[in-house]
Amino acid sequence: MRSPPVLDRLGKIVLRHPLTLALIVLPLALLLGSLAGYGFGRAGSAPPYRATRLQAVTADLGRIEGDYLLAAGDSHIERWPTRRLCGLPLVNAGLSGATAGAYADFLAGLPLPHPPRAVILTIGTNDANAKRFSNEDEAAMRFEASFAPLLGALQRTSRIVLVTGVPPIDTARAEGFSAEAAERIGSLAENTCKATSGCLVANPFTPGLPMVDGVHYRDYAAVYRRIGPALCAALEGEHAVTASSR
């Protein structure tokens, strides 16, 4: 079968001009190689941050044998470096970027070895990100709808849940966040906790603490140290009640 005239002419050109062949084949090879590398790169790319974080927290939980505390919430919690509080190990299960709803899903995947003595919860800053709502009323309603189930899940996990509220936001430095939404969300979190049996409020985020970007604090160890007295007293009281009932 005779080749089409176009292919015949192309073959003659290639034979007469070998350099032409290189100019045609080389770019084509580079293109195909790039596409193949892109495909392999996507197939072997790093897992999403949530999956990576879940693996890290799962590993920490796997090392727990006795009583422990669980720190739950968003980047405020994840940036908290303390690993022991009130004489107990503190497992940090913070997830940067999490909203109340997203953290509830993350919590459901945590393989807790046994119930923690207490849970410290900080959540709501990412619910105050303006890209998630059209106005502050909507932000508050969405948070309230997500926070109540999250709090309920944590209370089924531990007898003591301490809610910290939401840190204030410096909108001059934190573009895209609503200070009003953060304030309303923080009040909702605290009021929901106060109306729930066994929930404790201790807000360490007083105005004037040094921040790094209008959202996050410079020294989370110092900030969260402020909840120590309330949490330790609650643990001691719970221990006394448990001991007297034996």
C-alpha positions as CSV (number, residue, x, y, z in Angstrom):
1,M,0.0,0.0,0.0
2,R,1.5,3.3,-1.1
3,S,2.1,6.0,1.6
4,P,0.1,9.2,1.3
5,P,1.9,11.9,-0.7
6,V,2.4,14.1,2.4
7,L,4.3,11.4,4.2
8,D,6.4,10.7,1.1
9,R,7.4,14.4,1.0
10,L,8.1,14.4,4.8
11,G,10.3,11.3,4.4
12,K,12.4,12.9,1.6
13,I,12.9,16.1,3.7
14,V,14.1,14.1,6.7
15,L,16.5,12.0,4.6
16,R,18.0,15.1,3.0
17,H,18.1,17.1,6.2
18,P,18.9,15.0,9.3
19,L,18.9,18.1,11.5
20,T,15.2,18.5,10.6
21,L,14.5,15.1,12.2
22,A,16.2,16.2,15.4
23,L,14.2,19.5,15.5
24,I,11.0,17.5,15.1
25,V,11.6,14.5,17.4
26,L,13.4,16.3,20.3
27,P,10.5,18.7,21.2
28,L,8.0,15.9,20.8
29,A,10.0,13.7,23.2
30,L,10.3,16.5,25.7
31,L,6.6,17.1,25.6
32,L,5.7,13.4,26.0
33,G,8.2,13.1,28.8
34,S,6.8,16.1,30.6
35,L,3.2,14.8,30.3
36,A,4.4,11.4,31.7
37,G,6.2,13.1,34.6
38,Y,3.1,15.2,35.3
39,G,1.0,12.1,35.5
40,F,3.4,10.2,37.7
41,G,3.8,13.3,39.9
42,R,0.0,13.6,40.4
43,A,-0.2,9.9,41.2
44,G,2.6,10.0,43.7
45,S,1.9,13.5,45.1
46,A,1.9,14.2,48.8
47,P,-1.4,13.4,50.6
48,P,-3.7,16.3,51.7
49,Y,-2.7,18.1,54.9
50,R,-5.7,16.7,56.7
51,A,-4.6,13.1,56.0
52,T,-1.0,13.9,57.0
53,R,-2.2,15.5,60.2
54,L,-4.5,12.6,61.0
55,Q,-1.6,10.2,60.7
56,A,0.5,12.3,63.0
57,V,-2.2,12.6,65.7
58,T,-3.0,8.9,65.4
59,A,0.7,8.1,66.1
60,D,0.6,10.3,69.2
61,L,-2.5,8.6,70.4
62,G,-0.9,5.3,69.9
63,R,1.7,6.1,72.4
64,I,-0.8,6.8,75.2
65,E,-1.3,4.2,77.9
66,G,-2.8,6.0,80.9
67,D,-4.8,9.1,81.4
68,Y,-4.4,12.0,79.0
69,L,-5.8,15.3,77.9
70,L,-6.9,16.0,74.3
71,A,-6.5,19.5,72.7
72,A,-8.9,19.9,69.8
73,G,-9.5,22.7,67.3
74,D,-7.9,24.8,64.6
75,S,-4.4,26.3,64.2
76,H,-4.5,28.0,67.6
77,I,-4.5,24.5,69.1
78,E,-2.0,23.1,66.6
79,R,0.5,25.9,67.4
80,W,0.3,25.2,71.1
81,P,3.6,23.4,71.9
82,T,2.8,22.3,75.4
83,R,2.7,18.5,75.8
84,R,1.8,18.2,79.5
85,L,-0.8,20.0,81.6
86,C,-2.2,19.4,85.1
87,G,0.2,16.6,85.5
88,L,-1.2,14.7,82.5
89,P,0.1,14.1,78.9
90,L,-1.5,16.5,76.4
91,V,-2.2,15.1,72.9
92,N,-2.4,17.9,70.4
93,A,-5.1,17.1,67.8
94,G,-5.3,20.6,66.3
95,L,-6.0,20.9,62.6
96,S,-5.0,24.2,60.9
97,G,-7.6,25.8,58.7
98,A,-10.5,23.8,60.2
99,T,-14.0,25.2,60.7
100,A,-16.3,23.7,63.3
101,G,-17.9,21.5,60.7
102,A,-14.6,20.3,59.2
103,Y,-13.2,19.5,62.6
104,A,-16.2,17.4,63.5
105,D,-15.4,15.2,60.5
106,F,-11.7,15.1,61.5
107,L,-12.6,14.1,65.1
108,A,-14.7,11.2,63.8
109,G,-11.6,9.7,62.2
110,L,-9.4,9.9,65.4
111,P,-8.8,6.5,66.9
112,L,-8.9,7.4,70.6
113,P,-7.4,4.6,72.7
114,H,-9.8,5.4,75.5
115,P,-11.6,8.6,76.7
116,P,-9.4,11.5,77.6
117,R,-9.8,13.0,81.1
118,A,-10.7,16.3,79.5
119,V,-10.8,18.0,76.1
120,I,-9.7,21.6,75.4
121,L,-11.5,23.1,72.4
122,T,-10.7,26.2,70.4
123,I,-12.6,26.5,67.2
124,G,-14.3,29.3,65.2
125,T,-11.6,31.5,63.7
126,N,-11.9,30.0,60.2
127,D,-15.7,30.2,60.4
128,A,-15.1,34.0,60.6
129,N,-13.3,34.0,57.2
130,A,-15.3,36.3,55.0
131,K,-15.1,34.0,52.0
132,R,-17.4,31.6,53.8
133,F,-20.4,33.9,54.3
134,S,-22.2,36.9,52.9
135,N,-22.8,38.6,56.2
136,E,-22.2,38.2,60.0
137,D,-25.7,36.8,60.6
138,E,-25.0,34.0,58.2
139,A,-21.6,33.3,59.8
140,A,-23.1,33.0,63.2
141,M,-25.9,30.7,62.1
142,R,-23.6,28.4,60.2
143,F,-21.2,28.2,63.1
144,E,-24.0,27.5,65.6
145,A,-25.3,24.7,63.4
146,S,-21.9,23.1,63.3
147,F,-20.7,23.8,66.8
148,A,-23.5,22.1,68.7
149,P,-22.9,18.7,67.2
150,L,-19.2,19.0,67.6
151,L,-19.6,19.9,71.3
152,G,-22.0,17.0,71.7
153,A,-19.5,14.6,70.2
154,L,-16.7,15.8,72.5
155,Q,-18.9,15.5,75.5
156,R,-19.7,11.9,74.6
157,T,-15.9,11.4,74.5
158,S,-15.0,13.0,77.8
159,R,-16.7,14.1,81.0
160,I,-14.9,17.5,81.0
161,V,-14.9,19.8,77.9
162,L,-13.3,23.2,78.3
163,V,-14.2,25.7,75.6
164,T,-11.9,28.7,75.2
165,G,-14.0,30.9,72.9
166,V,-12.5,32.5,69.8
167,P,-9.5,34.9,69.8
168,P,-10.1,38.5,68.7
169,I,-9.0,39.4,65.1
170,D,-6.9,42.4,64.1
171,T,-8.4,43.1,60.7
172,A,-5.8,45.7,59.9
173,R,-3.3,42.8,59.7
174,A,-5.6,39.9,58.9
175,E,-7.2,40.6,55.6
176,G,-10.2,38.5,54.7
177,F,-11.4,37.9,58.3
178,S,-14.3,39.6,60.0
179,A,-13.7,40.8,63.6
180,E,-17.4,41.1,64.2
181,A,-18.1,37.5,63.0
182,A,-15.2,36.2,65.2
183,E,-16.7,38.0,68.3
184,R,-20.2,36.7,67.7
185,I,-18.9,33.2,67.0
186,G,-16.8,33.3,70.2
187,S,-19.8,34.4,72.2
188,L,-21.9,31.6,70.7
189,A,-19.3,29.0,71.6
190,E,-19.1,30.2,75.2
191,N,-22.9,30.5,75.7
192,T,-23.5,27.1,74.1
193,C,-21.0,25.6,76.5
194,K,-22.4,27.4,79.5
195,A,-25.9,26.1,78.7
196,T,-24.5,22.5,78.5
197,S,-24.0,20.4,81.6
198,G,-20.3,19.4,82.1
199,C,-18.9,22.1,79.8
200,L,-16.5,24.6,81.2
201,V,-15.5,28.0,79.8
202,A,-12.1,29.5,80.3
203,N,-11.1,32.2,77.7
204,P,-7.4,33.0,77.7
205,F,-7.5,35.3,74.8
206,T,-7.5,38.7,76.5
207,P,-6.8,41.8,74.4
208,G,-3.2,43.1,74.1
209,L,-1.4,39.7,73.8
210,P,1.4,39.8,71.2
211,M,0.2,38.5,67.8
212,V,2.2,37.7,64.7
213,D,-0.3,38.3,61.9
214,G,-3.5,39.6,63.3
215,V,-4.9,36.1,63.9
216,H,-2.2,34.0,65.6
217,Y,-0.3,34.6,68.9
218,R,3.4,34.8,69.3
219,D,3.5,32.5,72.4
220,Y,0.8,29.9,72.7
221,A,2.4,28.2,75.6
222,A,1.9,31.4,77.6
223,V,-1.6,32.0,76.3
224,Y,-2.9,28.6,77.1
225,R,-1.2,28.5,80.4
226,R,-4.0,30.8,81.5
227,I,-6.6,28.0,81.4
228,G,-4.5,25.8,83.7
229,P,-6.1,26.8,87.0
230,A,-9.7,26.3,85.8
231,L,-8.9,23.0,84.1
232,C,-6.8,21.5,86.9
233,A,-9.5,22.4,89.4
234,A,-12.1,20.7,87.3
235,L,-10.0,17.6,87.0
236,E,-9.4,17.5,90.8
237,G,-13.1,18.0,91.4
238,E,-14.0,15.2,89.0
239,H,-11.4,12.9,90.6
240,A,-12.7,13.7,94.1
241,V,-16.3,12.9,93.0
242,T,-15.2,9.6,91.3
243,A,-13.2,8.6,94.4
244,S,-16.0,9.3,96.8
245,S,-18.5,7.2,94.7
246,R,-16.3,4.1,95.0
